[in-house]
Amino acid sequence: TEHENSTVATEFVLVGLYQDHKVQMILFFFFLLFYMIILPGNVLIILTIWGDSQLRSPMYFFLANLAFLDICYCSITPPKMLADFFSHRKTISYSACMAQLFFLHFLGATEALLLMVMAYDRYVAICKPLRYTSLVNREICCGLVGATWGGGFIHGIILFALSIHLPICGPNILDNFFCDVHQLVKLACANTYTVELLMFLNNEVLIVMCFTFLLISYTVLLLKLWTQSSKTKNKIVSTCVSHMIVVFVMCGPALYIYALPFQAAPMEKVVAVFHTVIFPLTNPMIYTLCNKEIKGSMWKLVSKHILRCGK
């Protein structure tokens, strides 16, 4: 039977991004430079919001949580990927593979849910401004953020629990630079209940639900433009554009990787790099570049520390 033919994998071989050593070195220095520039930027966003009393609104509270979440998310696959650029045989242990899979989906689902909470915050601020302080107060904000982490954990632990019971029949070679559900499914015995349930949960439920909700939410907000004054229109456009850019930046690659059938996609590795390495760290930066208040506060914080160092 298929279960009898399954093997117990102790490690997996990662094909990686590219086999040519020179190209790997170029990629290593590119990603390292990117992290040295963008990662401190995300830390600066958190410190700015934390230290400025004028940035106490729920929108900035959610933005600080998003920046922290993206820093955590980008600590899952990139360190291993950078180290593997110097390895001829790229391997990952079974336990490390399962841990990588869990945290990818735990933090990824948490971020998707947080974007939904941020959409709710903007909806209340624009459509129900008089009730904003009662509908989005500090206690509710903390509860919503806690719920996103709880929901993400449940999503991650379900996929993890199903993945560890996957009967592996194929060779232990993963055609990517990290370990994920759709990679393991390709190695699993076909036509099992666990495989079908994993495909359903990983492909359809959370990603499509979040993307649909976010798309509808920001469409409703943009429709509110027709009933607002010119000053309010500019504020709504500025808010919605930055939010929608992040939605498409996050959900677009996720839909390509997870919502497509599990056949090999020609651009899967490239999209995966942007989805797990590049885009998460740029999400908070997109919000920041569209916000005058936080840009001003960041500049004040940086200037103050430069002056201190200069004394």
N, C-alpha and C positions, 0 to 999 in steps of 0.2 A: 504494500500500500504506500501512499504518498508519505504518511507519517513514519513508516518504517524506513523509507529511503532518506529521510531527513538526517542531517548531520548536526553535531554540536560544535558551533563556531567559537573558537577562543580568541580569534582576532580577524580583522578584515584588512585587505590590501586596498589602499586608496590610489586610484589612477592619477589623481591630481589635476591641475589646470593645464599644464603643458609639459612635455617631456624634454624639450631642449634646455640645456643647463644655462646658456646665456640669457634666454628669454625668462627663465625662472629668476635669475639674478636681477634683471630689469624690473620684473613684477615685484620682487621682494623690496627693492628700494622705493618703488612707486607707492606700495601700500604702507611701508614704514613712514615715508614722508607725509602721506595723507593722514596717518594716525597722529603724527607729531604736531600737525597743524589743527586738525578738526577735533580731536579728543579734548585738548585743553579748552577749545571753544565751548564745548558742551559743559565742561566743569565750570567755566566762567559764567555761563548762563545760570547754572544752579546757584553759584555764589552771589551773583548779582540779585537774583530774585530773593534769595534768603536774607541778604543784607540791606535791601532797600525797603524802607517802610511804605513807600508809595506804590510798591508792586505787591500789594496784599490781596488783590482781587482774585477770584477763583480761576480766571483765565491763566494768570501767571503761576498759580499753584499747580494747575494741570500741566503747564508747560515745563515746570521744574521736574515734575514726576516723569514726563515724557523724556526729557534729557537724561535723567538718571536711568530710566528703563532702557534707553538706546545704548547707553554706555555698558550696561550689563549684557544686553543682547550682543553687542559687538565684542564681548569678551569670551564668546562661546567657540566660534570657529576660527577667527583670524589668528590667534596665537599658534594653534596647531598648524594652520596653513603656512604661516611664515616659517615655522621650524622645519616643515616638510620640504621647503624649497632647497634645503641643504642635505636632504636625505635621498639616497638612490632608491631605497625601498621604503615606500611610505605605508606604514601600518597603523592601525588603531585597535586597541584591545576591545573585546566584547563589552566589558563594563563601561569603558570610556565612550564607546559608541552609543550605548543606551543612555548614558548621562547626557551626551551631546544632543541626542534626539529629544529627551525629556525637556531640557532647558530651552532648546530652540522653540518648541511648541508651547511651553509654559509662558515664556517671555513674549513670544510672537502673538499668542492669543491675548495676553494681558495688554499689549500695545494696541491691538485691534479694538478691544473693549474700551480702552482709554480714549481712543479717537472717537468712539461713539459717545462717550461721556462729554468730551470736548464739543461735539456737535450739539448735544443737548444744552450745554452751557451757552453756546452762541445762539441757539434757538430761543431760549428764555430771555437772554439779554436783548435780542432784537425784536422778538414778537410779543414778549410780556415784560417790558422794562419796569413797570410799576411793582411787579411781584418778584423781581429778580432777587432782592435781598432775602426774601422768605423762602423762595424755591431753591436757591443755590447759596445757602449760608455755609459757614465753616464746618459745622457738624455733618451736613449733607455731603459736602465735598470730600471729607475724610471717609465717609461711608461709601461713597461712589468709588473712590480710589481703592479702598479695601476690597470692594466687590469685584473690581477689575482684576486684582491680584488673585482673589479667590477663584473667580471664573477661569482665569488663565491656568491656575494650578490644577483645577479639575480637568480641563481639556488636556493638559500635558500628561497628567497621571493616567488618564484613560488610554491615550495613545501609547504611553510607556507600557502599561499593563498588557495591552494587546500585542505590542511588538515583541515583548520577551517570550511570548508563546508562539511566535511565528515559526513554523517548521521550515528550516532552511534546506533546500534541495540543490541549489545551484552552487557554483564556485564562490569562494569568499572574497570576490573582487567587486568593489564599489566604484563605479565609473564617475567619480566626482572627488572633491577635495574635503568633503565632510560626510558625516553619517546622518541619514534621514530616513523617514518612513518609506517614502517612495523608492528609495534605493534598496531597502531591505525587502520590500514587496517583490521586486524583480528577481530576488534570489529565492523567494519562498515557493513552497509547493502550491500549485495552482488549485483553484476550486475548493478552497477551505473556507469555513465560516469566518475564521479570524481575518483572513486576507480580505474578504468581501466587506466585512465590517470596518476594517482599517481604511480601505479605499473610500468608503462612504463618509466616514468621519473626517478623514484627512482632506478629501477632495471637495465636499459639497457643503457641509454644515456651516462652519464658522466663517470661512472666507467669503462665500457668496452672501451669507446673511449680513455680515458687517458691511460689505461693499454696497449692497442694495440699500441698507439703512442709511449709510452715509451719503449716497448719491441722492436719495429722496430728500434727506434732511437739508442738504445744501441747495438743492433745486428749489425747495420751499422758501429758503432764505433769500435766494436770488429773486424769486417772484415778488418778495416783499419790497423790492426796489421801486416798483411802480407806484407804491402808495406813500413813499417817504420823501422828505425834503432832500435837496442836493447835498447838504452836509452829511446827512445820515446815509445817503446813497454811497458816498465815498467811503464812509466807515464800513458799511456792509460789504462793499466790493473788496476793500482791502482785507477784511477778515476772511471772507468766503474764498477768495482767490488763494491765499496762503494755505487755508485748510484743505481746499480741494486739490492743490498741488501735492500736499503730503498724502492725501487719500490715494491718488493715482500712483504716486511714487511707491507707496507701500503695497497697495492692493494689486496693482498691475503685474509686477513680477510674481507675487504670490499666486495670483490666478493662473499665470502662465506655467509655474512650476507644479502647483498642486491640483488645480482644477482641470487640467488637460488629462487625457488618458495616460496610463503609465508607460506608454511606448517611449522610446528614446527621442527626445526633442533635440534638434540640431544646435539650438542656442541655449540649452538648459544650463550649462556650466557658466556661461557669461552672465545670464540673468541671475543665477544663484549668487555670483560674486557681488553684483549690485544689490541684491536683496539682503544678503547677510553681512556684507562688509561695508559697502559705500553708502547706500541710502539711509540706513538707520541713524548714522552720525550726522547726516545732513538735514534730517527732519526738523530738529529744534532750530537749526540755523535758518531754515526757510521761514519759520514763524518770526524769528528775531529780526531778519532783514526787512520784514514788512511791518515792523513795530517801532515807532519813533521813541516811545517811552523807555523800552528796555535797551535800545541802542544807546540812548543818552545815559542811562544808568550804568551800562557796561563801560562806556568811555570814561565816566567819572571814577569808577572803581579802578580801572587800569591806570588812569592818570594819577590818582592818589598813591598807588603803589609805586609807580615810576618815580614820583617826587620823593617818596620815602627812601627809595633805594639810592637816589641821587644825592641825598644829604650825607 
